[in-house]
Amino acid sequence: QPSSSLVPTPEPSPQPSSQPSLQPSPAPTLTKKYLWCSKPGGCNSSNEASCMAPPSECYTEDGYGSVNPDYTPIELFVLPNTTPQCRDRGQYGTDRELKCKFHTTGFGRTRPYIRPPAGSTMGFYREDTNKGFEATFIRHWSWRSHGQWVYLRVKANDYVTARNLVHANLNNGGNSQPLPLKFEMRELFE
């Protein structure tokens, strides 16, 4: 299981390793943000096509800093007492596209179309245990102001396998509180 607590060893081992290790992406001082925000005034059905801002607009430091005043970032979580309730969106080569309930309502259309750069992975992880799964593509963080869906792809040959991957890792059944999630981009170090 990848863990965001992995860090490079201060001194390299004299023995080469044949296994790559997952490491958080290095950043000079600030962490790059990927989640979009609703613009000041929020989103509703009449403005959902234009109410969202990309990270470069809604966070200071061109997407690396804190949230700008009056912007509301999407916060990822699984609803209490349930799974992410993923639904099928079809097969794309070796990837299965799903839409999963990962946030509250009140956000409009986004088109980030995020793929991990070469040598990197990205995924959704529980904040309490770091358990999660890798995604191969993010189509939309949100689409309709009354929806809670994130549109994503995972490596799977069919819907049941894809859904089970997400639900097994992010099951919040039996918990009366929302399960906070995080989205991470990780670089692969050989």
C-alpha positions as CSV (number, residue, x, y, z in Angstrom):
1,Q,0.0,0.0,0.0
2,P,1.4,3.5,-0.9
3,S,1.7,5.7,2.1
4,S,2.2,9.5,2.2
5,S,4.5,9.0,5.2
6,L,7.3,7.5,3.1
7,V,10.3,9.8,2.8
8,P,13.7,9.3,1.2
9,T,16.4,8.0,3.4
10,P,19.0,10.6,4.3
11,E,21.9,8.5,3.1
12,P,21.5,6.1,0.1
13,S,22.0,2.5,0.8
14,P,25.1,0.9,-0.8
15,Q,22.8,-1.9,-2.1
16,P,20.7,-1.1,-5.2
17,S,17.1,-1.8,-5.0
18,S,15.2,-3.5,-7.8
19,Q,11.8,-2.3,-6.4
20,P,10.6,1.3,-7.0
21,S,9.2,3.1,-4.1
22,L,6.4,5.6,-4.0
23,Q,7.2,9.0,-2.5
24,P,5.2,12.2,-2.1
25,S,6.1,14.7,-4.9
26,P,8.8,17.1,-3.8
27,A,7.8,20.7,-3.5
28,P,10.0,23.7,-2.6
29,T,7.9,24.9,0.4
30,L,4.3,24.7,-0.7
31,T,2.1,21.8,-1.9
32,K,0.4,22.0,-5.3
33,K,-3.3,22.0,-5.1
34,Y,-5.5,20.1,-7.6
35,L,-9.0,20.6,-6.3
36,W,-11.1,23.3,-7.8
37,C,-13.1,25.9,-5.9
38,S,-16.4,27.6,-6.3
39,K,-16.0,31.4,-7.0
40,P,-17.3,34.1,-4.6
41,G,-21.1,33.9,-4.6
42,G,-21.1,30.1,-5.0
43,C,-22.8,27.8,-7.5
44,N,-26.4,27.0,-8.3
45,S,-28.3,25.6,-11.3
46,S,-28.3,29.0,-13.1
47,N,-24.5,29.5,-13.0
48,E,-23.0,26.0,-12.7
49,A,-21.2,26.3,-16.1
50,S,-19.2,29.4,-14.9
51,C,-19.1,29.3,-11.1
52,M,-15.9,27.2,-10.6
53,A,-12.3,28.3,-10.5
54,P,-9.1,26.3,-11.2
55,P,-6.5,26.0,-8.5
56,S,-4.3,28.7,-10.1
57,E,-7.2,31.2,-9.4
58,C,-8.6,30.0,-6.1
59,Y,-5.4,29.4,-4.2
60,T,-2.6,32.0,-3.5
61,E,0.9,31.4,-4.9
62,D,-0.6,30.4,-8.3
63,G,-2.2,27.2,-6.9
64,Y,0.3,26.4,-4.2
65,G,-0.8,28.5,-1.2
66,S,-3.9,29.0,0.9
67,V,-7.5,29.6,-0.3
68,N,-8.3,33.1,-1.6
69,P,-11.0,35.0,0.3
70,D,-14.6,34.0,-0.6
71,Y,-13.5,30.9,-2.6
72,T,-14.7,27.5,-1.4
73,P,-12.6,24.5,-2.3
74,I,-14.1,21.1,-2.9
75,E,-13.5,18.9,0.1
76,L,-13.4,15.2,-0.5
77,F,-15.1,12.7,1.8
78,V,-17.4,9.6,1.8
79,L,-20.8,10.2,3.3
80,P,-21.6,8.6,6.7
81,N,-22.8,5.0,6.8
82,T,-22.2,4.1,3.2
83,T,-19.7,3.6,0.3
84,P,-18.9,6.1,-2.4
85,Q,-21.9,4.8,-4.3
86,C,-19.9,4.6,-7.6
87,R,-21.7,4.3,-10.9
88,D,-20.5,3.1,-14.2
89,R,-19.5,5.5,-17.0
90,G,-18.0,3.0,-19.5
91,Q,-14.7,1.4,-20.6
92,Y,-11.8,3.4,-22.1
93,G,-9.1,1.0,-23.2
94,T,-7.8,-0.7,-20.0
95,D,-9.5,1.9,-17.7
96,R,-13.0,1.9,-16.4
97,E,-14.6,5.3,-15.8
98,L,-16.8,5.8,-12.7
99,K,-18.6,8.6,-11.0
100,C,-18.4,8.4,-7.2
101,K,-20.0,10.5,-4.5
102,F,-16.9,12.3,-2.9
103,H,-18.2,15.7,-2.0
104,T,-21.1,17.9,-0.9
105,T,-23.4,19.7,-3.3
106,G,-22.9,23.3,-4.4
107,F,-20.2,23.0,-7.0
108,G,-20.4,23.5,-10.7
109,R,-18.7,22.2,-13.8
110,T,-15.0,21.5,-13.9
111,R,-12.8,20.1,-16.6
112,P,-9.4,19.4,-15.1
113,Y,-8.7,16.3,-17.2
114,I,-5.8,15.3,-14.9
115,R,-3.5,12.4,-15.8
116,P,-0.4,11.7,-13.7
117,P,2.8,12.8,-15.3
118,A,5.2,10.1,-16.5
119,G,6.9,8.5,-13.5
120,S,4.0,9.5,-11.2
121,T,0.8,8.1,-9.8
122,M,-2.3,9.8,-8.3
123,G,-5.0,8.6,-6.1
124,F,-7.7,9.0,-3.5
125,Y,-6.7,8.0,0.1
126,R,-8.4,7.9,3.5
127,E,-7.0,10.6,5.8
128,D,-7.3,8.2,8.8
129,T,-5.3,5.2,7.5
130,N,-3.9,6.4,4.1
131,K,-5.7,3.3,2.5
132,G,-6.9,4.1,-1.0
133,F,-6.6,3.5,-4.7
134,E,-4.8,4.9,-7.7
135,A,-6.8,6.7,-10.4
136,T,-5.5,7.0,-14.0
137,F,-7.6,10.1,-15.0
138,I,-9.8,12.7,-13.4
139,R,-12.4,14.0,-15.9
140,H,-14.5,16.3,-13.5
141,W,-14.2,17.2,-9.8
142,S,-17.9,18.2,-10.1
143,W,-20.4,18.8,-12.8
144,R,-23.9,19.8,-11.5
145,S,-24.5,22.1,-8.5
146,H,-26.9,19.5,-7.0
147,G,-24.5,16.6,-7.6
148,Q,-21.8,15.1,-5.4
149,W,-20.0,13.2,-8.1
150,V,-16.3,13.0,-9.0
151,Y,-15.7,11.5,-12.4
152,L,-12.6,9.3,-12.5
153,R,-10.9,6.3,-14.1
154,V,-9.2,3.3,-12.6
155,K,-7.3,0.3,-14.1
156,A,-10.0,-2.3,-14.4
157,N,-11.5,-4.4,-17.2
158,D,-15.1,-4.2,-16.0
159,Y,-17.4,-2.1,-13.8
160,V,-17.7,-4.6,-10.9
161,T,-13.9,-4.8,-10.5
162,A,-13.6,-1.0,-10.6
163,R,-16.4,-0.4,-8.2
164,N,-15.1,-3.0,-5.8
165,L,-11.6,-1.4,-5.8
166,V,-13.0,1.9,-4.8
167,H,-15.6,0.7,-2.3
168,A,-13.3,-1.8,-0.6
169,N,-10.7,0.9,0.1
170,L,-13.1,3.8,1.0
171,N,-16.0,2.0,2.7
172,N,-17.5,4.2,5.4
173,G,-20.3,1.8,6.5
174,G,-21.0,1.8,10.2
175,N,-19.5,5.2,10.7
176,S,-21.9,8.0,11.6
177,Q,-19.3,10.7,10.5
178,P,-18.1,11.6,7.0
179,L,-14.8,9.9,6.1
180,P,-12.3,12.6,5.0
181,L,-10.3,11.9,1.9
182,K,-7.3,13.3,0.2
183,F,-6.1,13.4,-3.4
184,E,-2.4,13.0,-3.9
185,M,0.0,13.0,-6.8
186,R,3.1,10.9,-6.1
187,E,6.3,10.5,-8.0
188,L,7.9,7.1,-8.5
189,F,11.6,7.0,-7.6
190,E,13.7,4.1,-8.9
